[in-house]
Amino acid sequence: MLQGPYSSLERDRPLVRIPFTHFAVGTVMLPLLGLLVCLIVAVSYHYDEATYTHCEVRNYLPSISSAISRVPERYIWRGFIGLHSAPRYLVAGAYFSLYRRLFRGRLLELLQGALTLLLSLVENTGLLVLTYVGSTETYDVHKYAFVAFIGSSLLHMLSTVRLWYVIQRPTLDSGEVTSYLWKLRLFLFNISCCGAAAYFFRRHNKFCEHGVYTLFALFEYLVVFSNMAFHMTAFWDFKTREVMVATPPEDKRF
């Protein structure tokens, strides 16, 4: 429960009060907007450099790492990711609180809820590290952060889908059922796009065919967009909740 008491003689009124639906949309829109801006700037001003590969074959789309690696794209991306990271940690904590309430007395599900929280924290931290440590700066750190981000992202989605599957159906309203179905669809779509991206990346490096790296970039976009959409399902999960910043109770009033 994110909403606390207010309008009480024992507490001051809230300083900030935001519907969680707005909070969830805003959190996801930050990296989405940042990525779209970087792609537009890269294609408009750095097209040849952004679409260049070591094979020197025709390529029509920049990969995400290429689109965010130059100036000013690098700073645009870092700014948007930095702004979205703190709300993401808060959302992870909100989900853990929700699982503790839904699975009270069910040890296995409570442990999986804790694991899901850990995976969410690793996913967000991995994204921060690979964003602020470029591949041209410290390659090994960037590479391992990328692996941690992708791996924890897939495991987080899988664990979340399983938790929502085992929730008793009669306890869910229509919005929460919709949320579960979209979580399942987006997870399956995401893992399929990951497989396609890996295939085209390997094929490009092995055969250096025209346009294959473009297909890799396209599926890479779909991996990221479906990941964002998965996190957007919080819109349904917390639709009656609010994010609130309030002053603490005072010991004495004068």
C-alpha positions in Angstrom: 0.0 0.0 0.0 1.6 3.2 -1.1 -1.0 5.6 0.3 -0.6 6.8 3.8 -2.9 8.7 6.2 -3.6 12.3 5.6 -6.0 15.1 6.6 -5.4 14.1 10.2 -4.7 16.2 13.3 -1.8 13.9 13.9 -0.1 14.5 10.6 0.6 17.4 8.3 -1.0 17.3 4.9 0.9 15.5 2.1 3.5 17.6 0.2 3.1 15.5 -3.0 0.4 13.2 -4.0 0.4 11.4 -7.4 -1.8 8.6 -8.7 0.3 5.6 -9.3 -1.0 5.2 -12.8 0.5 8.6 -13.7 3.7 7.6 -11.8 4.0 4.3 -13.7 3.5 5.9 -17.1 5.9 8.8 -16.4 8.6 6.3 -15.2 8.4 4.3 -18.4 8.1 7.3 -20.7 11.5 8.7 -19.5 13.7 5.9 -21.1 11.3 5.6 -24.0 11.5 9.3 -24.8 15.2 9.3 -24.2 15.8 6.4 -26.6 13.6 7.9 -29.4 15.4 11.3 -29.1 18.8 9.5 -29.3 17.7 7.5 -32.4 16.4 10.6 -34.1 19.6 12.6 -33.4 21.8 9.7 -34.4 20.0 9.1 -37.7 19.8 12.9 -38.5 23.3 14.0 -37.6 25.5 10.9 -37.3 23.9 8.4 -39.8 27.1 7.1 -41.4 29.0 6.7 -38.1 26.0 5.2 -36.3 25.2 2.6 -39.0 28.9 1.6 -39.6 29.9 -1.9 -38.8 33.3 -3.7 -39.0 32.0 -5.7 -41.9 31.5 -2.4 -43.9 28.3 -3.7 -45.5 25.0 -1.8 -46.1 23.2 -1.1 -42.8 20.1 1.1 -42.4 19.5 1.3 -38.7 21.9 2.1 -35.8 22.1 -0.4 -32.9 21.1 1.0 -29.5 24.6 1.1 -28.3 25.7 3.0 -31.3 22.8 5.4 -31.1 23.6 6.4 -27.5 27.4 6.4 -27.7 28.1 9.8 -29.3 27.7 13.4 -28.1 25.1 14.7 -27.5 23.2 11.4 -27.6 25.3 10.0 -24.7 24.3 12.7 -22.3 20.7 12.7 -23.4 20.4 9.0 -22.7 22.3 9.3 -19.4 20.0 12.1 -18.2 16.8 10.2 -19.0 18.0 7.0 -17.4 19.3 8.8 -14.3 15.9 10.4 -13.8 14.0 7.2 -14.2 16.2 5.0 -12.0 14.9 6.2 -8.6 11.2 5.7 -9.4 12.1 2.2 -10.7 13.6 1.3 -7.4 10.4 2.6 -5.7 8.2 0.5 -8.0 10.3 -2.6 -7.2 9.7 -2.0 -3.5 6.0 -1.5 -4.1 5.7 -4.8 -5.9 7.5 -6.6 -3.0 5.0 -5.0 -0.5 2.1 -6.2 -2.8 3.5 -9.8 -2.9 3.9 -9.8 0.9 0.2 -8.9 1.3 -1.1 -11.3 -1.4 1.0 -14.3 -0.3 0.9 -13.9 3.5 1.6 -17.3 5.0 2.8 -18.9 1.7 6.6 -19.3 2.2 7.4 -20.4 -1.4 5.7 -17.4 -3.0 7.1 -15.0 -0.4 10.6 -16.3 -1.2 9.9 -15.9 -4.9 8.7 -12.4 -4.3 12.0 -11.6 -2.6 13.8 -13.1 -5.6 11.7 -11.0 -7.9 12.7 -7.9 -6.0 16.4 -8.8 -6.2 16.1 -9.4 -9.9 14.4 -6.0 -10.4 17.2 -4.3 -8.4 19.9 -6.0 -10.5 18.1 -5.2 -13.7 17.9 -1.5 -12.9 21.5 -1.3 -11.5 22.8 -3.2 -14.6 21.1 -0.6 -16.8 22.6 2.2 -14.8 26.1 0.8 -15.0 26.1 0.0 -18.7 24.6 3.5 -19.3 27.3 5.4 -17.4 30.2 3.1 -18.2 30.5 3.1 -22.0 32.0 0.2 -24.0 34.8 2.5 -25.2 35.7 3.4 -21.6 35.8 0.1 -19.6 34.7 -2.6 -22.0 34.6 -5.5 -19.4 32.4 -3.5 -16.9 30.1 -2.5 -19.7 29.8 -6.1 -21.0 29.1 -7.7 -17.7 26.6 -5.0 -16.8 24.8 -5.7 -20.1 24.7 -9.4 -19.4 23.4 -8.7 -15.9 20.7 -6.4 -17.3 19.5 -8.8 -20.0 19.7 -11.9 -17.8 18.0 -10.3 -14.8 15.4 -8.7 -17.1 14.3 -12.1 -18.5 14.3 -13.8 -15.1 12.4 -10.9 -13.5 9.7 -11.2 -16.2 9.5 -15.0 -15.8 9.3 -14.8 -12.1 6.6 -12.0 -12.2 4.5 -14.0 -14.6 4.7 -17.1 -12.4 3.7 -15.1 -9.3 0.7 -13.6 -11.1 -0.3 -17.0 -12.4 -0.5 -18.5 -8.9 -2.6 -15.7 -7.4 -6.1 -17.0 -6.8 -8.2 -16.0 -9.8 -11.3 -15.0 -7.8 -9.2 -12.3 -6.0 -8.3 -10.5 -9.3 -10.5 -7.9 -10.9 -10.7 -7.4 -14.7 -7.8 -4.9 -14.7 -5.5 -7.3 -12.9 -6.4 -10.2 -15.2 -5.6 -7.9 -18.2 -2.3 -7.1 -16.5 -1.4 -10.8 -16.1 -2.3 -11.6 -19.8 -0.2 -8.7 -21.0 2.7 -9.7 -18.8 2.6 -13.2 -20.3 2.4 -12.0 -23.9 5.1 -9.4 -23.4 7.4 -11.9 -21.8 7.0 -14.4 -24.6 7.4 -11.7 -27.2 10.5 -10.3 -25.4 12.3 -13.7 -25.2 11.4 -14.4 -28.9 12.9 -11.0 -29.9 16.0 -11.7 -27.7 16.5 -15.0 -29.6 16.0 -13.3 -33.0 18.4 -10.5 -32.1 21.1 -13.0 -31.0 20.7 -15.0 -34.2 21.0 -12.0 -36.5 24.0 -10.6 -34.5 25.8 -13.9 -34.8 24.9 -14.2 -38.5 26.2 -10.7 -39.2 29.5 -11.4 -37.5 29.9 -14.7 -39.2 28.8 -13.9 -42.8 28.8 -10.1 -43.1 25.7 -10.0 -45.2 24.0 -6.8 -46.3 21.1 -5.7 -44.1 21.5 -8.4 -41.5 22.8 -6.0 -38.8 19.7 -3.9 -39.5 17.5 -6.8 -38.6 19.6 -7.2 -35.4 19.0 -3.6 -34.6 15.3 -3.9 -35.3 14.8 -6.8 -32.9 17.0 -5.1 -30.3 14.6 -2.2 -30.4 11.7 -4.6 -29.9 13.4 -6.2 -26.9 13.8 -2.8 -25.2 10.2 -1.6 -26.1 8.6 -4.9 -24.9 10.6 -4.6 -21.7 9.3 -1.1 -21.2 5.8 -2.2 -21.9 6.1 -5.1 -19.4 7.0 -2.6 -16.7 4.1 -0.4 -17.8 1.6 -3.1 -16.7 2.0 -1.6 -13.2 -0.6 0.8 -14.5 -3.2 -2.0 -13.8 -1.6 -3.5 -10.8 -1.6 -0.3 -8.7 -4.5 1.7 -10.3 -6.1 2.5 -7.0 -2.8 3.4 -5.2 -1.1 6.7 -4.8 2.5 7.8 -4.4 2.7 10.3 -1.5 5.3 12.4 0.1 4.1 13.6 3.5 5.6 15.2 6.6 6.1 12.9 9.6 3.9 13.1 12.7 5.0 15.7 15.1 5.7 14.8 18.7 4.2 18.1 19.9 2.2 20.9 18.4 2.4 24.4 19.5 
